[in-house]
Amino acid sequence: MHSRNTGGWRDLYSDWNSMIRDIVSCRRCRLHATRKNAVPGEGNVNSKIMIVGEAPGRTEDEMGRPFVGAAGNLLTKILRGFGVDRGDVYITNVVKCRPPNNREPMNDETETCSIYLLSQLLLIKPKIVIALGNHAGRWFADRFNLQWPGISRIRGRVLEGRIMDLELTVVPTYHPAAALRKPQILKYIESDIGKAIELSKRKDSGKDHAEGRKTLLDFIAGSSPSDKS
């Protein structure tokens, strides 16, 4: 493990292989006792786009890979609709081990596991992060010192902030699992992911993008269907 000056995070990783090794064998929180496999993430570590979900589900826990169940298949299909292969981006979760019975991660589990996501962000340095679901979106909002009004109000907005020395642009949207339960929100997920991909292209070409930036009025005025995911 390698240390760096992180304003309170003394043990962030600067070596990718060491981080993955430690995730796979991690015992930092109670989730290690019930998991089958930790799920570090997968994809292109040089990608301009990083996709962050909440936590592994049953299929992910069995395979040790992120987003390989029904929700993952839907995510892959959405990405392909925009000409993006899932191998072109990096996909991970806030929490690297499955909570029992697919319950929501507890706050202490999320905070304990954050060392890994923070390290991944600093190592990959993505231009765009797509935050899937309420927990992932709130994780970034908290670190941007933004009030979190819920995913239904904030989805599709463009959040910009700094995590340590890294400037990040984050587009939150519903988790694909929510669309499996409520098909009517699929159009929102597709729209938001499309916006994030377009933003990545604009940033790559050096164009500024002002549309959709955060304001409290934007958050309050959100009119999408309510959903915890």
FENRA-V302375 format. One record per backbone hydrogen bond with DSSP energy under -0.5 kcal/mol. NH is the residue of the N-H (numbers start at 1). CO is the residue of the C=O. If there is no record, write none. Layout:
NH&CO / NH&CO
This chain:
6&4 / 10&8 / 12&9 / 19&15 / 20&16 / 21&17 / 22&18 / 23&19 / 24&20 / 25&21 / 26&23 / 32&29 / 33&30 / 34&31 / 35&31 / 39&96 / 40&38 / 42&91 / 44&89 / 45&43 / 47&44 / 50&128 / 51&90 / 52&130 / 53&92 / 56&95 / 61&57 / 62&58 / 63&59 / 64&60 / 65&60 / 73&69 / 74&70 / 75&71 / 76&72 / 77&73 / 78&74 / 79&75 / 80&76 / 81&77 / 82&78 / 82&79 / 83&80 / 84&79 / 88&85 / 89&86 / 90&49 / 91&42 / 92&51 / 94&53 / 95&54 / 102&99 / 103&100 / 110&106 / 111&107 / 112&108 / 113&109 / 114&110 / 115&112 / 116&113 / 117&113 / 118&114 / 119&115 / 120&116 / 121&117 / 122&118 / 123&119 / 124&120 / 125&121 / 127&48 / 128&48 / 129&169 / 130&50 / 131&129 / 131&171 / 132&52 / 132&130 / 133&131 / 133&173 / 134&228 / 137&133 / 138&134 / 139&135 / 140&136 / 141&137 / 142&138 / 143&139 / 144&140 / 145&142 / 146&141 / 149&147 / 153&150 / 154&150 / 155&151 / 156&172 / 157&154 / 158&212 / 159&157 / 159&170 / 161&168 / 163&166 / 164&162 / 166&163 / 167&165 / 168&161 / 169&127 / 170&159 / 171&129 / 172&157 / 172&170 / 173&131 / 175&229 / 178&175 / 179&175 / 179&176 / 180&176 / 181&177 / 182&178 / 185&182 / 186&183 / 188&185 / 189&185 / 190&186 / 191&187 / 192&188 / 193&189 / 194&190 / 195&191 / 196&192 / 197&193 / 198&194 / 199&195 / 200&196 / 201&197 / 202&198 / 203&199 / 204&200 / 205&201 / 206&203 / 207&202 / 213&210 / 214&158 / 219&215 / 220&216 / 221&217 / 222&219 / 224&152
